Amino acid sequence: MRLDKYLKVSRIIKRRTVAAEACDAGRVMVNGKVAKACTPVKAGDIIEVGFGNKNVKVEVLSIAETSRKEEAAELFKYL
């Protein structure tokens, strides 16, 4: 799955366009490397997102094409 879509489905970032813009600005890293929106994401990857003055670091647990709000938290684990 594409990184920008995963960020939206898992509700780490609310909109896919915002997720894509964050990736293009270099604020998202996958496994320690700056990632573009089209970077593939798989279970076990570590994603770091810079939100202004704080960073969010999560581990991908599973991939889903869609998810409800209650299920979204099961897609990743905060580190």
N, C-alpha and C positions, 0 to 999 in steps of 0.2 A: 504494500500500500504506500502511496505517496505520503511524504512527511506532512505537507500542509493539510491533507485530508485526515490523517491520523490525529493531528492536533485539534481539529474541529470535532471529529467523532468522539474523541475522549474528553472533550470539553475543557482542555487545558487552555485553548484560545477559542473564543465564542464563534468567530466567523472565519471561513476559509480564506477570504481575501486578506484579512488581517494577518492570518497565519502565513500566507504567501509573502506578504510585505515584510514581516518579521524575518523570514528566511532570507529574502533578497537583501535585507539590510545587514545581514551577518550576525543577528542576535540569537540564532538557534544553532546548537552544536549537537551532533550525533556521534557518540563514541569518541569525544574529544576533538572532532574535526568540524569546522564550519560547514553547514549543510545548506543546500538549495532546496526549494520547495519540492522538486521532483525526486529527491533522494528517497530510495526505498527504505522502509522501516520493517523490521521483523522482531519477533519476540526475543527478549534478552538485550536489546539495544538500550543505551543510556542516552537520554535526551536532556539537554540543558537549554533553558529559555531565559533570556534576559528581559525582565520587565522593569524598565527604568532603573531604580537603585537596588532591586532585589533579583536574585536568580532562583529559578525553580529547576530542580534536578529530579527526574523521574526515570524509572526503569519500565520498559514496555513488557507487560505480562502476556497480553494477547491482542489479536487484531480482529476487528469486526467492521463490516461495511456500514452498519448503522447501529445505534444504541439508544436506549431510553436514558433519561437522566439518572435513574437509579442504577443502571448497569454501567454507566460510563466510568465510575470510580473503580470498577473491577478490571479495567483495561490497563491500568498502570499502578505503580507503587512509588510513593515519594521516598527520596533518599536523603 
